[in-house]
């Protein structure tokens, strides 16, 4: 319950900030061009609001709605989710949206997307300024990688160190590396000190990202770092430095494999309704093999630990002004990766992977971590910017599309047409929202 509340609070804080910044972008350009804004709301307020106030001599009512599905600014003289064409059946006023030149209306509509993107770049810059950039270079992972069955069929071998994808150097273990591997034709690896080429077949990033065990992960030696006093492994006589060789007859070549075998055994025990599980562990100590048997009520709590490997850390530090170009590069790279991955949404598996609020909330850490919080907020800001600029009616991109049509053809779509397009767009958005959260429900239940 505590984990849920921490994630929920982070999600609410992040989305609230992004909505305020987004709607603030529309508000800024509207006021810049002297367009009246009658409402500025965080969350939607059908029937009633949780809080509202209108400063003296202000034309704008500020408030917080009760339906946390976004927010809005109500711009005078504009057909959107807050106003229909019937609301505009009065003489046009000079302070209305519809009275302004198309180029000014265009800036008002892209203001939200622009502010979200700039916010992401600023957050990335400040992350680099505050925490820097720390990672283990792939070439410094001296034990190499561990690969699953799919990867081994392609030609990878445990212990390979990834070098390049289509002659583009691979530097760190992250989603960009996985994307580069999935889209490459030739992967170069260091195999036992020799450079080896692996020719990639056509694979989907979505498929290999969902693999369990993972397509590739850093290989961790199967050597025990410590055992907890009083726990099953310690009672069975296992010690620090022992090498785990097999679990219930299954060969263990790495710590990664040991964890997967334990997880599989736990799943089997739970499926059979067993309270206890028996383990036969083959291990090696000082070159001598031995076997121990033990009982445990949870295969997740056997009391044996593997600490993180002490690989050489690469750390990059940035001064205040240095952080901005680096933050911009990080934001642009994130956007490019997200846009590239959008093609998977239109596949069968991609549609199943679309997630709602549960999925979004799960990307936040289980414990409060400001570094991770700001990383996820920057990512969501880029996603929000990109999704909003899509040419779908009811989104900013839909309005931009019609404004570009007006600028090019010098013909303005009628208010009635805009109202109907808005209804269609809202229907599509609500259908997507329902589908995404339905997927979350299925994942939770099954």
N, C-alpha and C positions, 0 to 999 in steps of 0.2 A: 504493500500500500504506500509506503514511504517513497519507493522508487517511482511509482505512478505519479504521486503528487509533485515530486521534484521535476520530473519530465514535463508534466502538465504546466507547471509554473514557468519553466523555461520556454515552452512552446507559446504560452500566452504572452509572455514578455516580448519574445522575438517577433511574433506576428503583429502585436500591437504597435511596436516601433516601426515595422515595415509599412503597416497600413497608414500610420500618421505621416511618415515621410512621403509615401506615395501620393496620398491625397493632398499633402502639403505642396507637392509639385504642381498639381492642378491649380491649387489655391493661389500659389505665387504668381503663375503666369496669368491667371484670370485677373488678379488685382493689378498686375503690371500693365495690362491692357484695359484697365478700368471697367472690367466686367463684374457685375455684382454677384457675390456668393451668399446665398441665403442660409445654407446649413453646412456645417463641417462636423461630421460624426465619426467616431470610432465605434465600429459594430453597427448593425442595422437596428432600426427602432420602429418596426411595425406596431401600431396601436399605442405604444408608450415607450418612454426612454428611462434609463436608470438615473441619468443626470443630464441637466442642460442649463445653460446660462447664456445671456446675451448682453455683452458689455454696453454701457451707455454710449450712445451715438454710433453704435456699430450696426451694420446691415446684416451681420452674420450671427446665427445662433450656433453655439458650440455645445456638443453633448456626447454622451456615451449610451449606445443602445444596448439591448439585452440579448441580441442574436449575434454571436461572435463568428460571423462568416465574412468579415472584411470591414468595410467602412465606405463612406462616400462624401463627396461635396456636392451640394445642390447648386448648380450654376444657372442663374436666371437666363431664360430664353433658350434652353437647350433640351432636346428630347433625349431622355435617358431613362434609367430605372426609376427615377424619382418623379418624372414629369412626362405626360403624354402630349400628343399634338393638340388635344382639346384644351390643355392648360395654356396654350399659346394663342388662343383665339382672342387676341386683343392687339391693338396697335403696337408696332415694334418700338421699343425704347432704345436710346443710344447706348445704354449700359447693359444691354442684353447680349448674350453670346451670339445669337443669330444676326446681330447688327454689325458684327465685326468682320473685317476682311478674312478671307480663307486662311491666309498665312498666319494670322494671329490665332485663329481657332485651332490651327494645326499645332502651334506651340503649346496652347493650353492642353490639348489632348495628349501630347507626348511628354508633358511635364512630369507626370507620375513615374513613367518608365525611366526617364532621364535621371530623376532623383534617386530611384532605387539602384540604378547602376552606379551612380556616383557614390552612393552610400556604401555599396559593396567594395568599391575601390578604396574608399577611405578606411573602412574597417580592416581590410587586408593590409593596408599600409601601417595602421596602428598596431596590428598584431605583430608584424615584422619589427616594428620599432620597439615594442614592449618585450616580446619573447624571442625575437629572432627566428631563425629557421634551423632546426636541428633534425638530423636524420642520419641513418647508417647507409652509406653508399653501397650499392649492390656489389661492387668489386671488393668491398671490405668485409662482406659476409663470407668468410673463408670456408665455412662448411657448405656453402652453396645453397641450392633450393631443393625442396622436396616436391615431387609432381604426382598427380593422380593418374589413374589408369588411362583416361583420355589423352593426357599429355604424353604419357609413355608410348602410346600407340602412334603419336605423331613423330616421336623420336627423341624426346627429352629423357634425361636420366637423372636420378637423384644425385645431388652433388654438383650438377651443372651450375655455373655462375653466368647469369645473363649479361651479355655485353652490348648488343645492339639489335635494333629492329629495322630492317631495310637500310642499314648503314647509319641510322640515327642512334647515337649513344643512349643507353638506358642507365640512368643514374641512381634512381631510388625506387623502393618498393611501394607503389601506390596504384590508384585506379588508372592514372595516365600510363603507367608501365603495362598494366593488363590490357588497356585499350590498344596500345602500340603493338603488343604481341598478337592480339586477335586480328588486327588489320594488316599485319606485315606479310610479306611473301617469304622473306628469309630472316631467320633469327640466328645470330652468332652467339655462341656460348664458350666459356672457358671450361673444358672438360679435362681434368687431370693435367692442367698446364698447357694443353693444346687448344687452339681455336678451332671450333667445329661449327659447321653450318647445318641448320635444320630448316627444311622447306615446309612452310605452313600450308595446310589445306584451307579451304574456306570455312571459317568458324564464326559463330556469333558471340559477341561480347556478353550478351545477355545470358547465353547458355553457360559459358565458362564461369561467369560471375556467380551463378547459382549452384555450381558444382559443390558437392559435399562427399568426400574431402575436397578441399579447394584444388583448382587447376594447378596452382603453384603457391608455395609459401616458403618462408625461410626455414631451412632445415635446422632442427635442434637435436644435438646428440642425445642418445638414450641413457644419459648418466644422471644418477640421482644427486641433487645438490644438498638436500636435507630431508630428514624425516621428523615428524612431530611426535614428541613423547606421548605415549598412551594411546596412540592411534594404531590401526591394524598393521600397517607396514612395519612400524617400529616394534610391535609385539612379535611379529614374525621373524625379526632379526635382521631386516634390511638396514643398510648403513649408507652414509654419504660416500659417493664414489662408486657405488655398485652400478653395473651396466644392466639394464633390463633387456632381456633377449626374447622372451615369449610370454604371452598371457593366455592361459587356457588353450594351449596348443597353437595359437596364432603368433607367427614370428613378428617381433618388434625390432625394426631397424633404426628407429628414431623416436624421440620424445613425442613428435607429432603423431606417429602411428600408435604409440601407447595410449595417448589421450583419446583417439578415435575408437580404439578397441574397447577401452573402458566405457566410453559413452554408448557404444553398441550393446555391450553387456548389460548396462544399466537399463537401456530401453527394452531389452528382452525380458529382464527381470520384472520391470513394471508392467509389461504387456501380459506376463504370466501371473501377475498378482503376487509375486514372491516378496516377502519382507527382507529376506537375507540372500546374499549371493556368495558363492564359493569361488575362490581364485586359486589357480596354480601358477605361480610366478617362477620362470626360469631366469636366473641372473648370473652375472659373472663378477668375481671379486679377485683381484690380483691374478687374473688369467685362469682362475678355477671356476667351473660352472657348478651351480647347485640349484635345487628347486625347493620352494616353500609353499605351503598351503595355508590359506587364511579365510576367515569369514568376515563379512561386513554387511551392515544394514543399508549402506549407501556407497555406491562405487564412485560418487563424487567426493567422498570424505574418507579417503584411505590414509591420509597423512603423509603423502610423499610430494615433494616440491621440486620444481625446476625453475631456477632463477633466470632472468633474462641474460643472454650471452653478453659478455663484455667486449663487444665489437667496438672498433674505433668509431667515435661519433664525429660526424662532420657538422660543424656549427657555423652559421653565417650570422653576423650581427650587423645591424643597420642603424645609422644615425637618423635623426628626424627627417632631414631632407632626402637622404638616400632611400628611405623607406617608401617614398611615393612612387618612383619609377618601378621599384620591385613589386609594390602592391598592385600597381596598374597591370604589370605583366602577369601577376598571379590571377587577377580578376579576369583579364582577357582570355587567359588560358582556360580558366574554369568555364567561362561562357562558351568557348569553342568546343570544349569537351561535352558540355551539356547539349549544345545544338547538334553535335555529331551523334550523340546517343538517342536523340529524339526519333530517329528512324525506327528504332526498336519498338516504340509505342504502337506502331501500326501493324505489328505482327501479332499472331495469336498469343504467344507467350508474353509479349510485351503488354498486351491488354490485360492479361491476368496479373501482371506485376504492378499495375497502376495502384497507388495507395492513397488513402485519405489522411485524416488527422492522426489516426493511430500510427501509420507508417511515418509520417512527418515527426511525430513526437518521439518515436523510437530512435531517431538519429541523434537525439540529445543524450548526454551521458547520464548514467544512473546516479551519480553523485555530482554535486555542484562544482563545475569547473569553468571558470570565466574564459580561459583560453578556448576551450571546445565550444562554449556557448557563442562566442563571437565568430568563430569559424563557421558554425552552422547558420548563424544569422546572416553572414555575408553570402553564403551559398544560397539561402532561401531568398535573399534580396535579388540575386541574379536570376533565379528561377522565376520569381514574381515579375521581374522586368521583362524577361523573354516571353512568358506566357501571356502577359497583358498586351504585348505588341503583336500577337498573332492576329491576322485579319478576320476575326470572328465578331459578328455583331454583338453588342453589349460589352465587349472588351474595348480598351483604348485603341487597339489595332483595327477594329471594325470602323470606328469613327475616323481614324487616320485614312483608311482605305477610301471611304466616301469623300473625305476632304481632298485627297489626291485626285480622285475622279473629277471633283468640282474644279480644281485648279487646272487640270488638263483640258477638260471639255468646256469649261466655263458654264456648266449647267449644274445647278444645285438640286440634289434630291429633295423631294417634298417632305414636309414634316410627317405626313401620313406614312410614306414609305419608310422613313427613319423609325417610326413607332413600330411598324410591323417587323422590321429587321431586328429591332431591340427585343421584341417578344420571341422571335426565333432564336436569337442568341442566348437569351435567358433560359429558354427551354433546353438548349444544348448544354449550357453550363451546369444547370441543375441535374441533368441526366448524367454528366460526367462526375459531378459531386456524389451522386447516389451510387454510381458504379464503383468509384474509388473507395468509398467507405463500406460498400458491400464486400469488396475484396478484403478489406481489413477484417470484417466480421468473419468471413470464411477462414482467413488465416488464424484468427483467434480460436475458432471452434474446432478446426481440423489441423 
